Amino acid sequence: MKSYSTRDVAKLLGLSEAQVRSHARVGYLAPDRGPRNAYRFSFQDLVLLRTAKALSEARIAPRRIHRALRALTRELPAGRALSGIRISSEGDRIVVRDGSAAWNPESGQLLLDFRVAELAGQAAPVARRLAREARRSDEPLTAEQWYDLGADLETAAPDDARDAYARAVALDPKHAGARVNLGRLLQDAGRPDEAAEQYRAALAVQPAHSTAAFNLGTALEDLGRSAEAIEAYRQALEADGEFADAHFNLARLYEQTGRRAAALRHLRAYKILSE
């Protein structure tokens, strides 16, 4: 569910509505069409537009901006949000940073560094209004619609996102994606025991859900249950043997419990996958 209208986006980002529509036609955004064929944007689209505006203000050619952002959306891992990513220019290369990882979405250069926390703060009132309207709607949303709304609300209004995922789960207890996202937000809120329940419920539906298993491991670690966390990380690797972070966390836990050979094995796997 795309939550922001063209007018919302223009107001939040200081663009004209014509500029927003022009960017929507270029190909790096993924807006839906609402009533009267109007564009509806996600928070992810807002981040990309915020990036495009900042690069334009740094006097980067529009063609380069569009090419870089199209490449970025292709290269971003599935399900990975842009909210924790920074785009900067070092020398004459565009560099995308995601935690310790860095890559070039295209060859070239710029000198820019920014985050999206400020944008999330600006978008929050609109996000909360949309959540209120959804809760009061005469046409009840489906579980999938609540899930989509939760995804759009996460960065700008996490409490409303948590409520949206909970509503999705109430309508469809087998919605593994909603349970995983709800669990993550509960964990972020300092409620790892409740988060673990959601991850386990997701795994009951989809035993090969590697993210649910990995997140369960982190929640169990938060609860001080290292032995159970090891089993959860192993389950994540059974589902996805190239889950680098699961190898790293297993290496750390095995090191802590004195199983050095196992720790080294998983650490080597992590390094190979991270290269």
Stockholm file with secondary structure:
# STOCKHOLM 1.0

chainA/1-275         MKSYSTRDVAKLLGLSEAQVRSHARVGYLAPDRGPRNAYRFSFQDLVLLRTAKALSEARIAPRRIHRALRALTRELPAGRALSGIRISSEGDRIVVRDGSAAWNPESGQLLLDFRVAELAGQAAPVARRLAREARRSDEPLTAEQWYDLGADLETAAPDDARDAYARAVALDPKHAGARVNLGRLLQDAGRPDEAAEQYRAALAVQPAHSTAAFNLGTALEDLGRSAEAIEAYRQALEADGEFADAHFNLARLYEQTGRRAAALRHLRAYKILSE
#=GR chainA/1-275 SS CCCEEHHHHHHHHTCCHHHHHHHHTTSSCCCEECGGGCEEECHHHHHHHHHHHHHHHTTCCHHHHHHHHHHHHHHSCTTCCSTTCEEEEETTEEEEEETTEEECSSSSCCCCCCCSHHHHHHHHHHHHHHHHHHHHCSSCCCHHHHHHHHHHHTTTCHHHHHHHHHHHHHHCTTCHHHHHHHHHHHHHTTCHHHHHHHHHHHHHHCTTCHHHHHHHHHHHHHTTCHHHHHHHHHHHHHHCTTCHHHHHHHHHHHHHTTCHHHHHHHHHHHHHHHC
#=GC SS_cons         CCCEEHHHHHHHHTCCHHHHHHHHTTSSCCCEECGGGCEEECHHHHHHHHHHHHHHHTTCCHHHHHHHHHHHHHHSCTTCCSTTCEEEEETTEEEEEETTEEECSSSSCCCCCCCSHHHHHHHHHHHHHHHHHHHHCSSCCCHHHHHHHHHHHTTTCHHHHHHHHHHHHHHCTTCHHHHHHHHHHHHHTTCHHHHHHHHHHHHHHCTTCHHHHHHHHHHHHHTTCHHHHHHHHHHHHHHCTTCHHHHHHHHHHHHHTTCHHHHHHHHHHHHHHHC
//
